[in-house]
Amino acid sequence: MPRLPYYLVELSPWPIILAASSIFLAIGLINWFHFNNLYLLLLSIILIIICIIQWWRDIIREATIIGKHTLSVQQSLRIGIMLFIIREVCFFFSFFWRFFHRSLAPTPELGCSWPPIGIKTIDPIRIPLLNTTILLASGFTVTWRHHRLILGKRITAIKTILVTIILGAYFTFLQITEYINCRFTIADRVYGSTFFISTGFHGLHVIIGTLFLLINLIRIIKSHFSIRHHFRFEAAAWYWHFVDVVWICLYICIYWWGS
């Protein structure tokens, strides 16, 4: 029987466990917001982390040890990551729609002005501008390390991806600092909820992208990638550029124009 260029994924418990953990995460967030109870939230986060580690372990084995990721499979994975990024674009588009719907025609409850009366906005020239510079620099380093890997410059690729990870972690640190020193909260009407939901979900994507890059760093050190076989590397770069573009839109619309 001839070997097919594709394969059917074997039965795995991780998708259903991860889906259940995500439901528990949502319920845990509700318990935290309303009852200040963190037990279910922490449990769900631990389960999600375990599922992600085990699921990535299985995928790495399929790609590097078993050799299941043929050219046809890699092409399917490219289409899959493209569709995933398009879904994320639609996800953030809903936040921008909410923002412009409220800001372009503020209601009397908001004082017929945007930002609403009584809201002390964040200065866009300070931490937000620094974070923009950091993400733009990280976009350059992630592109540079991709080209270094294509040219077979493994050591340079390791150094540049390490710089990208440091920049992503520094961005997260600055955003946490911004939240701590912010003069309004998520409970401050539509402005607070729009700001924290939009920037918070972007921050979550930065954390996920940083972890994605960290896994790639470990795999580069273990020589899992070659000049022609490094799709996971490309997927991480696409995802990181998507995070960069979303942040630029957030900075222009919410931090600069919205303030």
Residue pairs with C-beta under 8 A, 6 or more apart in sequence:
5 70
5 71
5 72
5 73
6 70
6 72
6 73
6 76
7 68
7 73
12 55
12 58
14 51
14 54
14 55
14 58
15 55
17 47
17 51
18 48
18 51
18 52
18 55
20 47
21 44
21 47
21 48
21 51
22 44
22 48
24 40
24 43
24 44
24 47
25 41
25 44
25 45
25 48
27 40
27 44
28 38
28 39
28 40
28 41
28 42
28 43
28 44
28 45
29 41
31 37
31 38
31 40
31 41
32 38
32 41
56 215
60 219
60 224
62 68
62 69
63 69
63 224
63 232
64 224
69 77
69 229
69 231
74 229
74 231
77 231
77 235
78 231
78 234
78 235
81 235
81 238
81 239
82 238
85 238
85 239
85 242
88 205
88 242
89 242
91 201
92 198
92 201
92 202
92 246
92 249
95 194
95 197
95 198
95 201
96 198
96 249
96 253
98 194
99 194
99 198
99 253
99 254
99 258
100 253
102 110
102 114
102 190
102 191
102 194
103 114
103 258
104 114
106 112
106 113
106 114
106 116
109 189
110 116
110 117
110 189
110 190
110 191
111 117
111 118
114 191
114 258
115 121
115 191
115 258
115 259
116 188
116 189
116 190
116 191
118 188
119 184
119 188
119 189
119 191
119 192
120 183
120 184
121 184
121 258
121 259
122 128
122 178
122 182
122 183
122 255
122 259
123 259
124 251
124 255
124 256
124 259
127 174
127 175
127 177
127 178
128 178
128 251
128 255
128 256
129 251
130 174
131 171
131 174
131 175
131 247
131 251
132 247
132 248
132 251
134 167
134 170
134 171
134 174
135 167
135 171
135 243
135 244
135 247
135 248
136 244
137 167
138 163
138 164
138 167
138 168
138 171
138 240
138 244
139 240
139 241
139 244
141 160
141 161
141 163
141 164
141 167
142 160
142 161
142 164
142 213
142 236
142 237
142 240
142 241
143 237
143 241
144 160
145 156
145 157
145 159
145 160
145 161
145 164
146 157
146 233
146 234
146 237
148 154
148 156
148 157
148 160
149 157
149 220
149 225
149 227
149 230
149 233
150 227
151 227
152 227
154 220
154 223
157 220
158 217
158 220
158 221
161 213
161 216
161 217
161 220
162 217
164 213
164 240
165 210
165 213
165 214
165 217
168 206
168 207
168 209
168 210
168 213
169 210
171 206
172 203
172 206
172 207
172 210
175 199
175 203
175 206
179 196
184 191
184 192
184 195
185 192
185 196
186 192
186 193
186 195
186 196
186 197
187 193
194 254
195 254
198 250
198 254
199 250
199 254
202 243
202 246
202 247
202 250
205 243
205 246
206 243
208 239
209 236
209 239
209 240
209 243
212 235
212 236
212 239
212 240
213 236
213 240
215 232
216 225
216 232
216 233
216 236
219 225
219 232
220 233
225 232
225 233
